[in-house]
Amino acid sequence: MTVHNSTDALAAEMMTIGAAAREAARAMREASAETKTRALTVAAAAIRSRMGEILTANREDIEAAKAGNMAAAMVERLMLNDARIEAMAQGVEIVAALPDPVGRELARWSRPNGLDIARVATPIGVIGIIYESRPNVTADAGALALKSGNVAILRGGSDSIRSAAAIQAAMSEGLKAAGLPEAAIQVVKSTDRAAVGLMLEGLGGTVDLIIPRGGKGLTGRVINEARVPVLAHLEGLCHVFLHAKADLAKARSITLNAKMRRTSICGAAETLLIDRSVLQSHGVPVLEDLAKAGCEIRGDDAVRSVFPAAKATTEEDWKTEYLEAIIAVRVVDGLEQAILHIEHYGSHHTDSIVTEDAAAAETFMNSVDSAIVLWNASTQFADGGEFGMGAEIGIGTGKMHARGPVGAEQLTTFKYVVRGNGQVRP
């Protein structure tokens, strides 16, 4: 952790980080698939061998977070244990085993004048990744950037600074073993919020893209202040809709998992929509399951008429990403009303329908304009690892470039490679 006595000292440090990143970008752009795979394989092994160091650093972060009265849900996001560190190492290995996304020929054609034109995938360059409590993002983001031939400047939250540094040290072992520049994965050591502002300004033109991963406050600031392109989602206001032809067993298991498996992730369901025709038969058992699991139910008048323990909803509940054990529940009159509710209140992240009616499911998936739509599956599958991408830096909800889980392939752009034989333009 670094504390600066002046804004000039911080600016100088950040510019040094940016310059080193830009210098490393060419080496990463030219790195072979085998070299990148070796770096990731060694990094995964180093995460395991350094487990004790990582856990010690994480305990210090946890103690500081609790002393600062951090909310329990946020402490849970910050916490590491043996299983989570092993999962982190496995995630890096899965990324290592993915096909190399760089150099893919996306399209190729010839012109009548004989020019041979190919569209080829290339790294984006230097990516600044700004995130909050989850220290595992250090490994996920570093691995995905490395696999896609990019350089990563990582700025985690001040609450996870020790954990991030310990994980970055393991990632550096992989870079060194493969002969790649250690500056390819850097962690900003300063906890000064001004460091984020400097990254958003582009560090003197060295940063090509910013990816925020965190709550609405962080992402909103990044979107509003960035002077370089941003790939982001503002919030995960995810819905589960129990259709009139929902299977009861699926409705119960999917809704409970979507809300309560991990309440603090962006793919957690925040609103439950129930078709009026199954409110008593399906809605009541589902709400009982949620309440038994410790979830606070907030319902409209129709919900409260069959489940009196529910608190009354306000307009704000339909707009809220709780990230804790609270769910807003509304009764709708059919598929169209459910779609309209999601269109009005949703954040274009992840939404699910539970039904045995294939036509209704297809209508829902075609009409709901979200990055991820699911049929008879939990919204908690909104994760790059679950999509077979190894890991992801975040979920893109915009409509330009990457949308949905942002994995290694989504961290590439492309260029046109044109091969001629002396052609000139008349």
Wavefront OBJ file of the C-alpha trace (Angstrom):
o trace
v 0.000 0.000 0.000
v 1.399 3.385 -0.990
v 0.472 6.730 0.555
v 1.555 9.863 -1.327
v 2.376 13.213 0.147
v 1.641 15.106 -3.043
v -0.420 14.875 -6.172
v 2.765 15.325 -8.210
v 4.318 12.194 -6.692
v 1.197 10.159 -7.445
v 1.007 11.483 -10.997
v 4.664 10.623 -11.570
v 4.158 7.091 -10.263
v 1.083 6.524 -12.402
v 2.779 7.879 -15.527
v 5.660 5.465 -14.886
v 3.183 2.597 -14.694
v 1.578 3.710 -17.955
v 4.911 4.053 -19.758
v 6.019 0.599 -18.614
v 2.718 -0.859 -19.751
v 3.000 0.703 -23.178
v 6.550 -0.611 -23.535
v 5.385 -4.106 -22.574
v 2.514 -4.012 -25.063
v 4.667 -4.810 -28.079
v 6.230 -7.860 -26.427
v 2.775 -9.111 -25.494
v 1.437 -8.455 -28.980
v 4.249 -10.564 -30.440
v 4.150 -13.335 -27.816
v 3.433 -16.811 -29.164
v 0.530 -18.922 -27.980
v 2.999 -21.323 -26.338
v 4.711 -18.527 -24.434
v 1.438 -17.174 -23.066
v 0.280 -20.652 -22.093
v 3.509 -21.295 -20.194
v 3.175 -17.995 -18.337
v -0.353 -18.856 -17.249
v 0.493 -22.427 -16.261
v 3.354 -21.269 -14.038
v 1.175 -18.484 -12.602
v -1.507 -21.003 -11.605
v 1.100 -23.138 -9.850
v 2.456 -20.056 -8.094
v -1.023 -19.147 -6.810
v -1.171 -22.583 -5.174
v 2.363 -22.459 -3.774
v 1.793 -18.965 -2.397
v -1.569 -19.822 -0.828
v -0.297 -19.116 2.680
v 0.981 -15.663 1.700
v -2.255 -14.844 -0.105
v -4.394 -15.925 2.853
v -2.267 -13.904 5.272
v -2.632 -10.799 3.110
v -6.355 -11.420 2.794
v -6.788 -11.754 6.568
v -5.176 -8.345 6.976
v -7.597 -6.916 4.414
v -10.566 -8.551 6.178
v -9.513 -7.196 9.573
v -9.157 -3.689 8.159
v -12.535 -3.967 6.410
v -14.317 -5.051 9.580
v -12.607 -2.295 11.557
v -13.966 0.136 8.991
v -17.501 -1.264 9.428
v -17.743 -2.669 5.915
v -21.127 -4.281 5.190
v -21.250 -8.044 5.710
v -22.081 -8.697 2.035
v -19.001 -6.755 0.955
v -16.788 -8.568 3.469
v -18.033 -11.832 1.956
v -16.949 -10.661 -1.498
v -13.535 -9.762 -0.126
v -12.912 -13.031 1.713
v -10.623 -15.746 0.376
v -10.193 -19.300 1.625
v -8.427 -22.448 0.418
v -11.293 -23.372 -1.904
v -11.535 -19.922 -3.479
v -7.791 -19.765 -4.048
v -7.850 -23.222 -5.629
v -10.731 -22.080 -7.834
v -8.653 -19.026 -8.777
v -5.728 -21.253 -9.806
v -8.027 -23.546 -11.775
v -9.538 -20.520 -13.509
v -6.073 -19.439 -14.667
v -5.408 -22.971 -15.958
v -8.707 -23.000 -17.848
v -7.776 -19.691 -19.499
v -4.362 -21.169 -20.359
v -6.061 -24.082 -22.131
v -8.342 -21.883 -24.258
v -7.549 -21.421 -27.956
v -5.340 -18.393 -28.568
v -7.716 -15.571 -29.564
v -4.935 -13.539 -31.229
v -4.237 -14.066 -34.915
v -7.638 -15.623 -35.651
v -8.692 -15.001 -39.219
v -12.192 -13.591 -38.820
v -12.886 -13.207 -42.539
v -11.015 -13.330 -45.835
v -11.878 -12.391 -49.377
v -10.316 -11.323 -52.680
v -11.051 -8.289 -54.795
v -11.289 -8.274 -58.619
v -7.922 -6.443 -58.754
v -6.248 -9.366 -57.008
v -5.935 -7.873 -53.515
v -6.222 -10.505 -50.791
v -7.903 -9.025 -47.707
v -8.119 -10.651 -44.273
v -9.660 -9.433 -41.033
v -7.421 -10.689 -38.216
v -7.920 -10.580 -34.434
v -5.345 -8.509 -32.550
v -4.854 -7.395 -28.922
v -6.441 -4.139 -27.803
v -3.220 -3.002 -26.102
v -3.118 -1.563 -22.581
v -6.253 -2.172 -20.539
v -6.917 -0.414 -17.248
v -9.136 -2.539 -15.003
v -10.699 -0.853 -11.970
v -12.500 -3.073 -9.490
v -13.696 -3.223 -5.908
v -13.634 -5.847 -3.195
v -13.155 -9.147 -5.017
v -9.431 -9.995 -4.966
v -9.887 -12.926 -7.375
v -10.425 -10.348 -10.131
v -6.664 -9.744 -9.964
v -6.028 -13.276 -11.224
v -8.997 -13.406 -13.618
v -8.246 -10.057 -15.246
v -4.502 -10.657 -15.382
v -4.967 -14.084 -16.955
v -7.472 -12.925 -19.563
v -5.361 -9.917 -20.520
v -2.273 -12.117 -20.841
v -4.072 -14.767 -22.915
v -5.363 -12.114 -25.311
v -1.936 -10.501 -25.698
v -2.855 -7.387 -23.737
v -1.207 -5.532 -20.874
v -3.217 -5.009 -17.681
v -3.027 -2.135 -15.221
v -5.071 -3.317 -12.243
v -6.467 -0.980 -9.636
v -8.394 -2.873 -6.970
v -10.251 -1.318 -4.087
v -8.269 -0.074 -1.109
v -9.967 -2.804 0.934
v -8.333 -5.574 -1.142
v -4.962 -3.956 -1.794
v -2.890 -6.499 0.191
v -4.653 -9.493 -1.349
v -4.262 -8.076 -4.854
v -0.533 -7.500 -4.374
v -0.029 -11.086 -3.164
v -1.920 -12.491 -6.164
v -0.068 -10.232 -8.586
v 3.237 -11.548 -7.226
v 2.136 -15.048 -8.249
v 1.131 -13.839 -11.718
v 4.560 -12.208 -12.073
v 6.220 -15.578 -11.521
v 4.484 -16.815 -14.642
v 5.533 -13.797 -16.701
v 9.177 -14.167 -15.631
v 9.215 -17.911 -16.327
v 7.949 -17.306 -19.874
v 10.358 -14.444 -20.558
v 7.585 -11.860 -20.746
v 7.836 -8.373 -19.200
v 6.595 -8.202 -15.616
v 5.008 -4.859 -16.499
v 2.423 -6.834 -18.490
v 0.407 -7.231 -15.262
v 0.773 -4.323 -12.837
v -1.184 -3.540 -9.696
v -1.538 0.093 -8.681
v -0.283 0.192 -5.092
v -1.698 3.593 -4.233
v -5.003 3.681 -2.362
v -5.493 7.331 -3.315
v -8.753 7.784 -5.256
v -6.884 10.233 -7.476
v -5.072 7.244 -8.989
v -8.374 6.190 -10.548
v -8.842 9.676 -11.978
v -5.415 9.527 -13.594
v -6.225 6.167 -15.172
v -9.490 7.562 -16.516
v -7.521 10.372 -18.145
v -5.479 7.731 -19.997
v -2.040 8.088 -18.331
v -0.645 10.268 -21.066
v -2.195 8.302 -23.896
v -0.880 4.916 -22.778
v -4.249 3.358 -21.853
v -6.426 2.031 -24.687
v -9.469 0.799 -22.751
v -10.916 1.009 -19.235
v -13.004 -1.787 -17.727
v -14.698 -1.128 -14.376
v -15.926 -4.027 -12.273
v -17.881 -3.031 -9.232
v -20.947 -1.252 -7.930
v -23.010 1.500 -9.462
v -20.959 4.235 -7.788
v -17.661 3.072 -9.259
v -19.039 2.274 -12.694
v -20.978 5.528 -12.872
v -17.861 7.503 -12.065
v -15.848 5.659 -14.716
v -18.487 6.159 -17.396
v -18.850 9.865 -16.560
v -15.176 10.754 -16.205
v -13.262 8.506 -18.619
v -11.467 10.094 -21.546
v -10.704 6.695 -23.077
v -13.172 4.030 -24.250
v -15.022 2.121 -21.497
v -16.419 -1.413 -21.510
v -18.872 -1.739 -18.629
v -22.199 -2.567 -17.113
v -23.709 -0.111 -14.667
v -25.638 -2.625 -12.561
v -27.049 -6.133 -12.585
v -30.777 -5.697 -12.085
v -31.668 -9.290 -12.980
v -35.168 -10.811 -13.195
v -36.691 -14.266 -12.919
v -40.151 -14.673 -14.465
v -42.370 -17.588 -13.435
v -44.573 -18.100 -16.483
v -48.084 -19.582 -16.369
v -46.683 -22.912 -17.599
v -43.706 -23.064 -15.262
v -42.781 -26.407 -13.737
v -43.115 -26.059 -9.955
v -39.935 -27.950 -9.061
v -37.905 -25.896 -11.543
v -39.511 -22.670 -10.357
v -38.531 -23.407 -6.771
v -34.957 -24.536 -7.408
v -34.140 -21.894 -10.031
v -35.542 -18.953 -8.066
v -33.847 -19.985 -4.823
v -30.505 -20.440 -6.569
v -30.836 -17.249 -8.636
v -31.358 -15.157 -5.507
v -29.579 -16.916 -2.666
v -26.589 -18.884 -4.017
v -24.474 -15.751 -3.774
v -26.451 -12.580 -3.220
v -23.483 -10.273 -3.772
v -22.767 -11.047 -7.436
v -24.087 -9.098 -10.406
v -25.962 -12.160 -11.702
v -28.069 -12.514 -8.551
v -31.798 -12.088 -9.173
v -33.202 -8.898 -7.672
v -36.790 -9.034 -8.941
v -39.166 -11.988 -9.198
v -42.126 -11.719 -11.570
v -44.958 -14.212 -11.100
v -47.805 -14.859 -13.521
v -51.080 -14.251 -11.693
v -52.419 -17.670 -12.728
v -49.699 -19.471 -10.727
v -49.403 -17.075 -7.799
v -50.985 -19.496 -5.323
v -49.683 -22.776 -6.761
v -46.110 -21.685 -7.569
v -45.599 -18.266 -6.040
v -46.366 -19.194 -2.442
v -44.014 -22.228 -2.289
v -41.250 -20.206 -3.972
v -41.655 -17.326 -1.513
v -41.688 -19.767 1.406
v -38.408 -21.252 0.161
v -36.835 -17.812 -0.084
v -38.041 -16.741 3.358
v -36.809 -19.992 4.912
v -33.381 -19.302 3.381
v -33.289 -15.889 5.081
v -34.407 -13.692 2.194
v -36.492 -10.594 2.868
v -39.543 -10.513 0.601
v -40.898 -7.200 -0.665
v -44.125 -7.616 -2.595
v -46.914 -5.744 -4.329
v -50.499 -5.932 -3.059
v -51.238 -9.194 -4.876
v -48.142 -10.845 -3.395
v -48.969 -9.647 0.098
v -52.511 -10.983 -0.198
v -51.145 -14.551 -0.384
v -47.917 -13.974 1.542
v -48.655 -11.479 4.346
v -45.098 -11.631 5.715
v -43.899 -9.663 2.673
v -43.102 -5.992 3.142
v -44.828 -3.519 0.838
v -42.820 -2.505 -2.213
v -42.177 1.033 -3.353
v -41.355 2.227 -6.859
v -37.688 2.278 -5.836
v -37.643 -1.484 -5.230
v -38.102 -2.236 -8.922
v -35.002 -0.131 -9.646
v -32.740 -1.492 -6.909
v -29.771 -3.837 -7.198
v -29.775 -5.066 -3.596
v -26.716 -7.364 -3.684
v -28.034 -8.857 -0.441
v -30.808 -11.189 0.727
v -33.726 -9.027 -0.413
v -35.985 -9.606 -3.407
v -38.775 -7.518 -4.926
v -41.771 -9.559 -6.138
v -44.485 -8.485 -8.553
v -47.500 -10.233 -10.025
v -47.966 -9.783 -13.784
v -50.783 -10.659 -16.153
v -48.962 -12.728 -18.720
v -45.787 -12.802 -20.757
v -46.170 -9.396 -22.392
v -46.503 -7.594 -19.070
v -43.417 -9.373 -17.753
v -41.415 -8.297 -20.799
v -42.634 -4.717 -20.441
v -41.619 -4.639 -16.779
v -38.113 -5.865 -17.626
v -37.868 -3.390 -20.501
v -38.831 -0.516 -18.196
v -36.805 -1.400 -15.096
v -34.081 -3.805 -16.239
v -30.401 -3.029 -16.730
v -29.888 -5.195 -19.861
v -27.786 -7.645 -17.843
v -29.388 -11.085 -17.271
v -33.010 -12.226 -17.218
v -34.591 -15.680 -17.005
v -37.957 -17.263 -17.804
v -39.170 -20.463 -16.156
v -41.693 -22.255 -18.381
v -42.462 -25.496 -20.191
v -43.964 -23.523 -23.085
v -41.262 -23.387 -25.772
v -43.062 -20.700 -27.788
v -43.335 -18.445 -24.738
v -39.673 -19.013 -23.958
v -38.617 -18.086 -27.486
v -40.752 -14.937 -27.385
v -39.166 -13.949 -24.076
v -35.608 -14.576 -25.291
v -36.187 -12.708 -28.556
v -37.959 -9.746 -26.947
v -35.930 -9.123 -23.792
v -33.034 -6.865 -24.792
v -30.466 -8.092 -22.272
v -26.914 -9.299 -22.740
v -27.897 -12.721 -21.363
v -31.340 -14.338 -21.516
v -32.036 -17.776 -20.065
v -34.766 -20.388 -20.252
v -35.234 -22.664 -17.257
v -31.867 -21.769 -15.753
v -30.589 -19.617 -12.909
v -29.368 -16.081 -13.533
v -26.283 -17.004 -11.502
v -24.911 -18.648 -14.657
v -24.091 -15.097 -15.833
v -20.399 -15.780 -15.502
v -17.616 -16.334 -18.009
v -16.422 -19.480 -16.276
v -19.874 -21.023 -16.575
v -19.947 -20.123 -20.274
v -16.719 -22.038 -20.858
v -14.672 -18.855 -21.196
v -12.424 -19.758 -18.256
v -13.133 -16.476 -16.517
v -14.448 -13.038 -17.303
v -13.607 -9.499 -16.366
v -17.236 -8.442 -16.327
v -20.533 -8.510 -18.165
v -20.824 -6.028 -21.000
v -24.340 -4.588 -21.272
v -23.651 -2.036 -23.978
v -24.220 -2.763 -27.653
v -20.820 -1.887 -29.077
v -17.909 -4.333 -29.116
v -18.269 -7.009 -26.419
v -21.630 -7.927 -24.886
v -22.255 -10.452 -22.125
v -19.293 -12.154 -20.407
v -16.039 -10.449 -21.365
v -13.450 -13.180 -21.784
v -10.170 -13.478 -23.666
v -11.777 -13.438 -27.108
v -13.733 -10.275 -26.243
v -10.474 -8.525 -25.288
v -9.340 -8.486 -28.887
v -10.045 -6.082 -31.698
v -9.010 -6.619 -35.317
v -7.047 -5.197 -38.175
v -7.151 -5.700 -41.929
v -4.194 -7.453 -43.503
v -4.053 -6.723 -47.232
v -1.716 -8.698 -49.510
v -1.007 -7.386 -52.966
v 1.272 -7.929 -55.924
v 2.052 -4.416 -57.029
v -1.498 -3.062 -57.284
v -1.974 0.709 -57.390
v -5.256 2.578 -57.305
v -6.282 4.165 -60.632
l 1 2 3 4 5 6 7 8 9 10 11 12 13 14 15 16 17 18 19 20 21 22 23 24 25 26 27 28 29 30 31 32 33 34 35 36 37 38 39 40 41 42 43 44 45 46 47 48 49 50 51 52 53 54 55 56 57 58 59 60 61 62 63 64 65 66 67 68 69 70 71 72 73 74 75 76 77 78 79 80 81 82 83 84 85 86 87 88 89 90 91 92 93 94 95 96 97 98 99 100 101 102 103 104 105 106 107 108 109 110 111 112 113 114 115 116 117 118 119 120 121 122 123 124 125 126 127 128 129 130 131 132 133 134 135 136 137 138 139 140 141 142 143 144 145 146 147 148 149 150 151 152 153 154 155 156 157 158 159 160 161 162 163 164 165 166 167 168 169 170 171 172 173 174 175 176 177 178 179 180 181 182 183 184 185 186 187 188 189 190 191 192 193 194 195 196 197 198 199 200 201 202 203 204 205 206 207 208 209 210 211 212 213 214 215 216 217 218 219 220 221 222 223 224 225 226 227 228 229 230 231 232 233 234 235 236 237 238 239 240 241 242 243 244 245 246 247 248 249 250 251 252 253 254 255 256 257 258 259 260 261 262 263 264 265 266 267 268 269 270 271 272 273 274 275 276 277 278 279 280 281 282 283 284 285 286 287 288 289 290 291 292 293 294 295 296 297 298 299 300 301 302 303 304 305 306 307 308 309 310 311 312 313 314 315 316 317 318 319 320 321 322 323 324 325 326 327 328 329 330 331 332 333 334 335 336 337 338 339 340 341 342 343 344 345 346 347 348 349 350 351 352 353 354 355 356 357 358 359 360 361 362 363 364 365 366 367 368 369 370 371 372 373 374 375 376 377 378 379 380 381 382 383 384 385 386 387 388 389 390 391 392 393 394 395 396 397 398 399 400 401 402 403 404 405 406 407 408 409 410 411 412 413 414 415 416 417 418 419 420 421 422 423 424 425 426
